[in-house]
Amino acid sequence: MQKQQTKPMPACGKTKKYFLGPVALEFVATKTGVWRSVRPDVNLDVCVFCGNCGKHCPADIVSVEKAKRSVSFDWDYCKGCGICANVCPKQCITMIPEEGVCKL
């Protein structure tokens, strides 16, 4: 059975319960980009940098900077799901085959 410790919370005067026991001190995300067989490609000439792609990305890996006119992806975690391409109002994101993918 885990031990329980109670600590006062000064901001609201209530107490908070903490369980003492084995806990993970560091969480490391697995780089899931290796699953990808297609990847998004953005046509920056058509893009209006609305940020829809970033808002709808389930992995939260799309960064849109309107001032710099750039859209970037964290390729270590992009799975190539295509949601960004589906929600783009200007249809400026296309899914292209990932190079080096073995075709069976």
CNS distance restraints for C-alpha pairs under 8 A (distance, minus, plus):
assign (resid   2 and name CA) (resid  19 and name CA) 6.48 0.50 0.50
assign (resid   2 and name CA) (resid  20 and name CA) 6.10 0.50 0.50
assign (resid   2 and name CA) (resid  21 and name CA) 5.94 0.50 0.50
assign (resid   3 and name CA) (resid  19 and name CA) 5.94 0.50 0.50
assign (resid   3 and name CA) (resid  20 and name CA) 5.29 0.50 0.50
assign (resid   3 and name CA) (resid  21 and name CA) 7.07 0.50 0.50
assign (resid   4 and name CA) (resid  17 and name CA) 6.81 0.50 0.50
assign (resid   4 and name CA) (resid  18 and name CA) 5.81 0.50 0.50
assign (resid   4 and name CA) (resid  19 and name CA) 4.60 0.50 0.50
assign (resid   4 and name CA) (resid  20 and name CA) 5.92 0.50 0.50
assign (resid   5 and name CA) (resid  17 and name CA) 5.84 0.50 0.50
assign (resid   5 and name CA) (resid  18 and name CA) 5.16 0.50 0.50
assign (resid   5 and name CA) (resid  19 and name CA) 6.23 0.50 0.50
assign (resid   5 and name CA) (resid  20 and name CA) 7.07 0.50 0.50
assign (resid   6 and name CA) (resid  15 and name CA) 6.38 0.50 0.50
assign (resid   6 and name CA) (resid  16 and name CA) 5.75 0.50 0.50
assign (resid   6 and name CA) (resid  17 and name CA) 4.61 0.50 0.50
assign (resid   6 and name CA) (resid  18 and name CA) 6.15 0.50 0.50
assign (resid   7 and name CA) (resid  15 and name CA) 5.51 0.50 0.50
assign (resid   7 and name CA) (resid  16 and name CA) 5.49 0.50 0.50
assign (resid   7 and name CA) (resid  17 and name CA) 6.53 0.50 0.50
assign (resid   7 and name CA) (resid  18 and name CA) 7.68 0.50 0.50
assign (resid   8 and name CA) (resid  13 and name CA) 6.67 0.50 0.50
assign (resid   8 and name CA) (resid  14 and name CA) 5.97 0.50 0.50
assign (resid   8 and name CA) (resid  15 and name CA) 4.24 0.50 0.50
assign (resid   8 and name CA) (resid  16 and name CA) 6.28 0.50 0.50
assign (resid   9 and name CA) (resid  13 and name CA) 5.55 0.50 0.50
assign (resid   9 and name CA) (resid  14 and name CA) 5.46 0.50 0.50
assign (resid   9 and name CA) (resid  15 and name CA) 5.40 0.50 0.50
assign (resid   9 and name CA) (resid  16 and name CA) 6.63 0.50 0.50
assign (resid  10 and name CA) (resid  14 and name CA) 7.42 0.50 0.50
assign (resid  31 and name CA) (resid  76 and name CA) 5.32 0.50 0.50
assign (resid  31 and name CA) (resid  77 and name CA) 5.38 0.50 0.50
assign (resid  32 and name CA) (resid  36 and name CA) 7.91 0.50 0.50
assign (resid  32 and name CA) (resid  76 and name CA) 6.40 0.50 0.50
assign (resid  32 and name CA) (resid  77 and name CA) 4.90 0.50 0.50
assign (resid  32 and name CA) (resid  78 and name CA) 6.90 0.50 0.50
assign (resid  32 and name CA) (resid  79 and name CA) 6.38 0.50 0.50
assign (resid  33 and name CA) (resid  75 and name CA) 5.90 0.50 0.50
assign (resid  33 and name CA) (resid  76 and name CA) 4.65 0.50 0.50
assign (resid  33 and name CA) (resid  77 and name CA) 4.41 0.50 0.50
assign (resid  33 and name CA) (resid  78 and name CA) 4.94 0.50 0.50
assign (resid  33 and name CA) (resid  79 and name CA) 5.16 0.50 0.50
assign (resid  33 and name CA) (resid  80 and name CA) 7.93 0.50 0.50
assign (resid  34 and name CA) (resid  76 and name CA) 7.46 0.50 0.50
assign (resid  34 and name CA) (resid  79 and name CA) 7.50 0.50 0.50
assign (resid  35 and name CA) (resid  79 and name CA) 5.89 0.50 0.50
assign (resid  36 and name CA) (resid  78 and name CA) 7.10 0.50 0.50
assign (resid  36 and name CA) (resid  79 and name CA) 4.72 0.50 0.50
assign (resid  36 and name CA) (resid  80 and name CA) 5.07 0.50 0.50
assign (resid  36 and name CA) (resid  81 and name CA) 7.96 0.50 0.50
assign (resid  36 and name CA) (resid  98 and name CA) 7.26 0.50 0.50
assign (resid  37 and name CA) (resid  80 and name CA) 6.70 0.50 0.50
assign (resid  37 and name CA) (resid  97 and name CA) 6.13 0.50 0.50
assign (resid  37 and name CA) (resid  98 and name CA) 5.26 0.50 0.50
assign (resid  37 and name CA) (resid 101 and name CA) 6.35 0.50 0.50
assign (resid  38 and name CA) (resid  80 and name CA) 5.32 0.50 0.50
assign (resid  38 and name CA) (resid  95 and name CA) 5.84 0.50 0.50
assign (resid  38 and name CA) (resid  96 and name CA) 5.27 0.50 0.50
assign (resid  38 and name CA) (resid  97 and name CA) 4.26 0.50 0.50
assign (resid  38 and name CA) (resid  98 and name CA) 4.78 0.50 0.50
assign (resid  39 and name CA) (resid  78 and name CA) 7.78 0.50 0.50
assign (resid  39 and name CA) (resid  79 and name CA) 7.78 0.50 0.50
assign (resid  39 and name CA) (resid  80 and name CA) 4.90 0.50 0.50
assign (resid  39 and name CA) (resid  82 and name CA) 7.73 0.50 0.50
assign (resid  39 and name CA) (resid  95 and name CA) 5.25 0.50 0.50
assign (resid  39 and name CA) (resid  96 and name CA) 5.45 0.50 0.50
assign (resid  39 and name CA) (resid  97 and name CA) 6.36 0.50 0.50
assign (resid  39 and name CA) (resid  98 and name CA) 5.95 0.50 0.50
assign (resid  40 and name CA) (resid  80 and name CA) 6.76 0.50 0.50
assign (resid  40 and name CA) (resid  82 and name CA) 6.96 0.50 0.50
assign (resid  40 and name CA) (resid  84 and name CA) 7.73 0.50 0.50
assign (resid  40 and name CA) (resid  85 and name CA) 7.11 0.50 0.50
assign (resid  40 and name CA) (resid  93 and name CA) 6.11 0.50 0.50
assign (resid  40 and name CA) (resid  94 and name CA) 5.60 0.50 0.50
assign (resid  40 and name CA) (resid  95 and name CA) 4.52 0.50 0.50
assign (resid  40 and name CA) (resid  96 and name CA) 6.31 0.50 0.50
assign (resid  41 and name CA) (resid  93 and name CA) 5.47 0.50 0.50
assign (resid  41 and name CA) (resid  94 and name CA) 5.33 0.50 0.50
assign (resid  41 and name CA) (resid  95 and name CA) 6.11 0.50 0.50
assign (resid  41 and name CA) (resid  96 and name CA) 6.71 0.50 0.50
assign (resid  42 and name CA) (resid  47 and name CA) 7.47 0.50 0.50
assign (resid  42 and name CA) (resid  71 and name CA) 7.46 0.50 0.50
assign (resid  42 and name CA) (resid  92 and name CA) 5.76 0.50 0.50
assign (resid  42 and name CA) (resid  93 and name CA) 4.54 0.50 0.50
assign (resid  42 and name CA) (resid  94 and name CA) 6.64 0.50 0.50
assign (resid  43 and name CA) (resid  47 and name CA) 6.29 0.50 0.50
assign (resid  43 and name CA) (resid  92 and name CA) 5.21 0.50 0.50
assign (resid  43 and name CA) (resid  93 and name CA) 6.40 0.50 0.50
assign (resid  44 and name CA) (resid  69 and name CA) 7.66 0.50 0.50
assign (resid  44 and name CA) (resid  70 and name CA) 7.48 0.50 0.50
assign (resid  44 and name CA) (resid  71 and name CA) 7.99 0.50 0.50
assign (resid  44 and name CA) (resid  92 and name CA) 7.54 0.50 0.50
assign (resid  46 and name CA) (resid  90 and name CA) 6.94 0.50 0.50
assign (resid  46 and name CA) (resid  92 and name CA) 5.94 0.50 0.50
assign (resid  47 and name CA) (resid  90 and name CA) 6.59 0.50 0.50
assign (resid  47 and name CA) (resid  92 and name CA) 5.88 0.50 0.50
assign (resid  48 and name CA) (resid  90 and name CA) 7.65 0.50 0.50
assign (resid  49 and name CA) (resid  64 and name CA) 6.39 0.50 0.50
assign (resid  49 and name CA) (resid  65 and name CA) 7.08 0.50 0.50
assign (resid  49 and name CA) (resid  66 and name CA) 5.38 0.50 0.50
assign (resid  49 and name CA) (resid  69 and name CA) 6.90 0.50 0.50
assign (resid  49 and name CA) (resid  70 and name CA) 7.61 0.50 0.50
assign (resid  49 and name CA) (resid  71 and name CA) 7.52 0.50 0.50
assign (resid  50 and name CA) (resid  64 and name CA) 7.92 0.50 0.50
assign (resid  50 and name CA) (resid  66 and name CA) 7.70 0.50 0.50
assign (resid  51 and name CA) (resid  55 and name CA) 6.28 0.50 0.50
assign (resid  51 and name CA) (resid  63 and name CA) 7.99 0.50 0.50
assign (resid  51 and name CA) (resid  64 and name CA) 5.77 0.50 0.50
assign (resid  52 and name CA) (resid  56 and name CA) 6.23 0.50 0.50
assign (resid  52 and name CA) (resid  84 and name CA) 7.44 0.50 0.50
assign (resid  52 and name CA) (resid  87 and name CA) 6.56 0.50 0.50
assign (resid  52 and name CA) (resid  88 and name CA) 6.31 0.50 0.50
assign (resid  53 and name CA) (resid  57 and name CA) 6.06 0.50 0.50
assign (resid  53 and name CA) (resid  62 and name CA) 6.83 0.50 0.50
assign (resid  53 and name CA) (resid  83 and name CA) 7.48 0.50 0.50
assign (resid  53 and name CA) (resid  84 and name CA) 4.33 0.50 0.50
assign (resid  53 and name CA) (resid  85 and name CA) 7.24 0.50 0.50
assign (resid  53 and name CA) (resid  87 and name CA) 6.42 0.50 0.50
assign (resid  53 and name CA) (resid  88 and name CA) 6.26 0.50 0.50
assign (resid  54 and name CA) (resid  60 and name CA) 6.50 0.50 0.50
assign (resid  54 and name CA) (resid  61 and name CA) 7.13 0.50 0.50
assign (resid  54 and name CA) (resid  62 and name CA) 4.69 0.50 0.50
assign (resid  54 and name CA) (resid  63 and name CA) 6.16 0.50 0.50
assign (resid  54 and name CA) (resid  64 and name CA) 6.85 0.50 0.50
assign (resid  54 and name CA) (resid  84 and name CA) 7.26 0.50 0.50
assign (resid  55 and name CA) (resid  60 and name CA) 7.56 0.50 0.50
assign (resid  56 and name CA) (resid  60 and name CA) 7.82 0.50 0.50
assign (resid  56 and name CA) (resid  83 and name CA) 7.02 0.50 0.50
assign (resid  56 and name CA) (resid  84 and name CA) 6.65 0.50 0.50
assign (resid  56 and name CA) (resid  87 and name CA) 7.48 0.50 0.50
assign (resid  57 and name CA) (resid  61 and name CA) 6.83 0.50 0.50
assign (resid  57 and name CA) (resid  62 and name CA) 6.84 0.50 0.50
assign (resid  57 and name CA) (resid  83 and name CA) 6.56 0.50 0.50
assign (resid  57 and name CA) (resid  84 and name CA) 6.22 0.50 0.50
assign (resid  59 and name CA) (resid  77 and name CA) 7.12 0.50 0.50
assign (resid  59 and name CA) (resid  78 and name CA) 7.06 0.50 0.50
assign (resid  61 and name CA) (resid  73 and name CA) 5.65 0.50 0.50
assign (resid  61 and name CA) (resid  74 and name CA) 5.25 0.50 0.50
assign (resid  61 and name CA) (resid  77 and name CA) 6.91 0.50 0.50
assign (resid  61 and name CA) (resid  78 and name CA) 6.68 0.50 0.50
assign (resid  62 and name CA) (resid  71 and name CA) 7.09 0.50 0.50
assign (resid  62 and name CA) (resid  72 and name CA) 5.83 0.50 0.50
assign (resid  62 and name CA) (resid  73 and name CA) 4.71 0.50 0.50
assign (resid  62 and name CA) (resid  74 and name CA) 6.74 0.50 0.50
assign (resid  63 and name CA) (resid  71 and name CA) 5.70 0.50 0.50
assign (resid  63 and name CA) (resid  72 and name CA) 5.17 0.50 0.50
assign (resid  63 and name CA) (resid  73 and name CA) 6.32 0.50 0.50
assign (resid  64 and name CA) (resid  69 and name CA) 7.82 0.50 0.50
assign (resid  64 and name CA) (resid  70 and name CA) 5.93 0.50 0.50
assign (resid  64 and name CA) (resid  71 and name CA) 4.51 0.50 0.50
assign (resid  64 and name CA) (resid  72 and name CA) 6.54 0.50 0.50
assign (resid  65 and name CA) (resid  69 and name CA) 5.82 0.50 0.50
assign (resid  65 and name CA) (resid  70 and name CA) 5.28 0.50 0.50
assign (resid  65 and name CA) (resid  71 and name CA) 6.39 0.50 0.50
assign (resid  66 and name CA) (resid  70 and name CA) 6.57 0.50 0.50
assign (resid  73 and name CA) (resid  78 and name CA) 7.11 0.50 0.50
assign (resid  74 and name CA) (resid  78 and name CA) 6.19 0.50 0.50
assign (resid  80 and name CA) (resid  95 and name CA) 7.73 0.50 0.50
assign (resid  82 and name CA) (resid  86 and name CA) 6.38 0.50 0.50
assign (resid  82 and name CA) (resid  95 and name CA) 6.65 0.50 0.50
assign (resid  83 and name CA) (resid  87 and name CA) 6.26 0.50 0.50
assign (resid  84 and name CA) (resid  88 and name CA) 6.23 0.50 0.50
assign (resid  84 and name CA) (resid  93 and name CA) 7.20 0.50 0.50
assign (resid  85 and name CA) (resid  91 and name CA) 6.66 0.50 0.50
assign (resid  85 and name CA) (resid  92 and name CA) 7.47 0.50 0.50
assign (resid  85 and name CA) (resid  93 and name CA) 4.80 0.50 0.50
assign (resid  85 and name CA) (resid  94 and name CA) 5.99 0.50 0.50
assign (resid  85 and name CA) (resid  95 and name CA) 7.14 0.50 0.50
assign (resid  86 and name CA) (resid  91 and name CA) 7.62 0.50 0.50
assign (resid  88 and name CA) (resid  92 and name CA) 6.81 0.50 0.50
assign (resid  88 and name CA) (resid  93 and name CA) 6.86 0.50 0.50
assign (resid  97 and name CA) (resid 101 and name CA) 7.79 0.50 0.50
